[in-house]
Amino acid sequence: MNMKKAIIIIASTAITLYTIKNRKKKNTENVLYYPYTLLEKK
């Protein structure tokens, strides 16, 4: 379980950094919300 949580946290942080670089796109809110939906499902 700890490994899965660590992978999700790393993935979410990588996605957030990527979205911050590409702030011009309006999909940033959906991408930021996506990792939280994955955490809620598990």
Backbone atoms as SQL, in Angstrom:
CREATE TABLE atoms (id INTEGER PRIMARY KEY, chain TEXT, resi INTEGER, resn TEXT, atom TEXT, x REAL, y REAL, z REAL);
INSERT INTO atoms VALUES
  (1, 'A', 1, 'MET', 'N', 0.843, -1.211, 0.000),
  (2, 'A', 1, 'MET', 'CA', 0.000, 0.000, 0.000),
  (3, 'A', 1, 'MET', 'C', 0.876, 1.259, 0.000),
  (4, 'A', 2, 'ASN', 'N', 1.945, 1.240, 0.793),
  (5, 'A', 2, 'ASN', 'CA', 2.811, 2.416, 0.874),
  (6, 'A', 2, 'ASN', 'C', 3.469, 2.714, -0.466),
  (7, 'A', 3, 'MET', 'N', 3.875, 1.658, -1.193),
  (8, 'A', 3, 'MET', 'CA', 4.489, 1.848, -2.511),
  (9, 'A', 3, 'MET', 'C', 3.496, 2.481, -3.472),
  (10, 'A', 4, 'LYS', 'N', 2.256, 2.008, -3.472),
  (11, 'A', 4, 'LYS', 'CA', 1.228, 2.576, -4.357),
  (12, 'A', 4, 'LYS', 'C', 0.986, 4.043, -4.027),
  (13, 'A', 5, 'LYS', 'N', 0.901, 4.358, -2.746),
  (14, 'A', 5, 'LYS', 'CA', 0.692, 5.759, -2.342),
  (15, 'A', 5, 'LYS', 'C', 1.863, 6.622, -2.786),
  (16, 'A', 6, 'ALA', 'N', 3.085, 6.112, -2.617),
  (17, 'A', 6, 'ALA', 'CA', 4.284, 6.866, -3.013),
  (18, 'A', 6, 'ALA', 'C', 4.284, 7.116, -4.519),
  (19, 'A', 7, 'ILE', 'N', 3.938, 6.095, -5.298),
  (20, 'A', 7, 'ILE', 'CA', 3.887, 6.233, -6.758),
  (21, 'A', 7, 'ILE', 'C', 2.829, 7.254, -7.152),
  (22, 'A', 8, 'ILE', 'N', 1.661, 7.211, -6.518),
  (23, 'A', 8, 'ILE', 'CA', 0.584, 8.167, -6.819),
  (24, 'A', 8, 'ILE', 'C', 1.029, 9.585, -6.479),
  (25, 'A', 9, 'ILE', 'N', 1.695, 9.757, -5.339),
  (26, 'A', 9, 'ILE', 'CA', 2.169, 11.091, -4.934),
  (27, 'A', 9, 'ILE', 'C', 3.196, 11.612, -5.929),
  (28, 'A', 10, 'ILE', 'N', 4.143, 10.759, -6.338),
  (29, 'A', 10, 'ILE', 'CA', 5.173, 11.163, -7.311),
  (30, 'A', 10, 'ILE', 'C', 4.519, 11.519, -8.640),
  (31, 'A', 11, 'ALA', 'N', 3.568, 10.697, -9.083),
  (32, 'A', 11, 'ALA', 'CA', 2.880, 10.953, -10.349),
  (33, 'A', 11, 'ALA', 'C', 2.101, 12.259, -10.279),
  (34, 'A', 12, 'SER', 'N', 1.395, 12.486, -9.181),
  (35, 'A', 12, 'SER', 'CA', 0.590, 13.707, -9.044),
  (36, 'A', 12, 'SER', 'C', 1.474, 14.947, -9.021),
  (37, 'A', 13, 'THR', 'N', 2.610, 14.873, -8.329),
  (38, 'A', 13, 'THR', 'CA', 3.521, 16.018, -8.283),
  (39, 'A', 13, 'THR', 'C', 4.111, 16.287, -9.663),
  (40, 'A', 14, 'ALA', 'N', 4.456, 15.220, -10.392),
  (41, 'A', 14, 'ALA', 'CA', 4.993, 15.378, -11.745),
  (42, 'A', 14, 'ALA', 'C', 3.948, 16.021, -12.652),
  (43, 'A', 15, 'ILE', 'N', 2.687, 15.580, -12.527),
  (44, 'A', 15, 'ILE', 'CA', 1.594, 16.146, -13.327),
  (45, 'A', 15, 'ILE', 'C', 1.397, 17.619, -12.985),
  (46, 'A', 16, 'THR', 'N', 1.440, 17.954, -11.704),
  (47, 'A', 16, 'THR', 'CA', 1.254, 19.353, -11.303),
  (48, 'A', 16, 'THR', 'C', 2.369, 20.231, -11.848),
  (49, 'A', 17, 'LEU', 'N', 3.616, 19.761, -11.762),
  (50, 'A', 17, 'LEU', 'CA', 4.744, 20.531, -12.305),
  (51, 'A', 17, 'LEU', 'C', 4.582, 20.712, -13.811),
  (52, 'A', 18, 'TYR', 'N', 4.144, 19.650, -14.502),
  (53, 'A', 18, 'TYR', 'CA', 3.930, 19.716, -15.954),
  (54, 'A', 18, 'TYR', 'C', 2.828, 20.711, -16.302),
  (55, 'A', 19, 'THR', 'N', 1.752, 20.715, -15.515),
  (56, 'A', 19, 'THR', 'CA', 0.636, 21.634, -15.770),
  (57, 'A', 19, 'THR', 'C', 1.041, 23.073, -15.489),
  (58, 'A', 20, 'ILE', 'N', 1.875, 23.286, -14.461),
  (59, 'A', 20, 'ILE', 'CA', 2.348, 24.645, -14.156),
  (60, 'A', 20, 'ILE', 'C', 3.153, 25.191, -15.339),
  (61, 'A', 21, 'LYS', 'N', 3.948, 24.331, -15.978),
  (62, 'A', 21, 'LYS', 'CA', 4.708, 24.757, -17.161),
  (63, 'A', 21, 'LYS', 'C', 3.762, 25.101, -18.312),
  (64, 'A', 22, 'ASN', 'N', 2.689, 24.324, -18.446),
  (65, 'A', 22, 'ASN', 'CA', 1.722, 24.530, -19.533),
  (66, 'A', 22, 'ASN', 'C', 0.453, 25.199, -19.006),
  (67, 'A', 23, 'ARG', 'N', 0.621, 26.352, -18.331),
  (68, 'A', 23, 'ARG', 'CA', -0.516, 27.059, -17.721),
  (69, 'A', 23, 'ARG', 'C', -1.480, 27.617, -18.766),
  (70, 'A', 24, 'LYS', 'N', -1.020, 27.782, -20.004),
  (71, 'A', 24, 'LYS', 'CA', -1.866, 28.367, -21.052),
  (72, 'A', 24, 'LYS', 'C', -3.088, 27.496, -21.345),
  (73, 'A', 25, 'LYS', 'N', -2.947, 26.177, -21.185),
  (74, 'A', 25, 'LYS', 'CA', -4.064, 25.266, -21.452),
  (75, 'A', 25, 'LYS', 'C', -5.078, 25.337, -20.314),
  (76, 'A', 26, 'LYS', 'N', -6.360, 25.215, -20.638),
  (77, 'A', 26, 'LYS', 'CA', -7.425, 25.288, -19.623),
  (78, 'A', 26, 'LYS', 'C', -7.699, 23.931, -18.971),
  (79, 'A', 27, 'ASN', 'N', -6.988, 22.881, -19.379),
  (80, 'A', 27, 'ASN', 'CA', -7.196, 21.545, -18.815),
  (81, 'A', 27, 'ASN', 'C', -6.467, 21.343, -17.487),
  (82, 'A', 28, 'THR', 'N', -5.766, 22.371, -17.012),
  (83, 'A', 28, 'THR', 'CA', -4.962, 22.237, -15.792),
  (84, 'A', 28, 'THR', 'C', -5.817, 21.821, -14.602),
  (85, 'A', 29, 'GLU', 'N', -7.008, 22.407, -14.451),
  (86, 'A', 29, 'GLU', 'CA', -7.870, 22.090, -13.309),
  (87, 'A', 29, 'GLU', 'C', -8.258, 20.614, -13.312),
  (88, 'A', 30, 'ASN', 'N', -8.607, 20.079, -14.494),
  (89, 'A', 30, 'ASN', 'CA', -8.979, 18.672, -14.588),
  (90, 'A', 30, 'ASN', 'C', -7.793, 17.769, -14.256),
  (91, 'A', 31, 'VAL', 'N', -6.614, 18.125, -14.736),
  (92, 'A', 31, 'VAL', 'CA', -5.413, 17.317, -14.489),
  (93, 'A', 31, 'VAL', 'C', -5.047, 17.338, -13.006),
  (94, 'A', 32, 'LEU', 'N', -5.201, 18.500, -12.366),
  (95, 'A', 32, 'LEU', 'CA', -4.910, 18.597, -10.933),
  (96, 'A', 32, 'LEU', 'C', -5.926, 17.803, -10.114),
  (97, 'A', 33, 'TYR', 'N', -7.169, 17.743, -10.584),
  (98, 'A', 33, 'TYR', 'CA', -8.226, 17.041, -9.853),
  (99, 'A', 33, 'TYR', 'C', -8.120, 15.520, -10.025),
  (100, 'A', 34, 'TYR', 'N', -7.522, 15.071, -11.128),
  (101, 'A', 34, 'TYR', 'CA', -7.472, 13.645, -11.469),
  (102, 'A', 34, 'TYR', 'C', -6.804, 12.770, -10.402),
  (103, 'A', 35, 'PRO', 'N', -5.608, 13.133, -9.891),
  (104, 'A', 35, 'PRO', 'CA', -4.980, 12.293, -8.853),
  (105, 'A', 35, 'PRO', 'C', -5.836, 12.142, -7.599),
  (106, 'A', 36, 'TYR', 'N', -6.570, 13.206, -7.232),
  (107, 'A', 36, 'TYR', 'CA', -7.427, 13.131, -6.048),
  (108, 'A', 36, 'TYR', 'C', -8.571, 12.143, -6.267),
  (109, 'A', 37, 'THR', 'N', -9.090, 12.052, -7.484),
  (110, 'A', 37, 'THR', 'CA', -10.148, 11.085, -7.777),
  (111, 'A', 37, 'THR', 'C', -9.600, 9.669, -7.655),
  (112, 'A', 38, 'LEU', 'N', -8.347, 9.454, -8.082),
  (113, 'A', 38, 'LEU', 'CA', -7.729, 8.130, -7.951),
  (114, 'A', 38, 'LEU', 'C', -7.583, 7.744, -6.481),
  (115, 'A', 39, 'LEU', 'N', -7.194, 8.704, -5.646),
  (116, 'A', 39, 'LEU', 'CA', -7.041, 8.425, -4.215),
  (117, 'A', 39, 'LEU', 'C', -8.386, 8.098, -3.576),
  (118, 'A', 40, 'GLU', 'N', -9.443, 8.786, -3.996),
  (119, 'A', 40, 'GLU', 'CA', -10.774, 8.538, -3.430),
  (120, 'A', 40, 'GLU', 'C', -11.293, 7.156, -3.814),
  (121, 'A', 41, 'LYS', 'N', -10.989, 6.696, -5.036),
  (122, 'A', 41, 'LYS', 'CA', -11.446, 5.377, -5.481),
  (123, 'A', 41, 'LYS', 'C', -10.812, 4.259, -4.658),
  (124, 'A', 42, 'LYS', 'N', -9.546, 4.426, -4.252),
  (125, 'A', 42, 'LYS', 'CA', -8.836, 3.387, -3.490),
  (126, 'A', 42, 'LYS', 'C', -9.046, 3.549, -1.997);
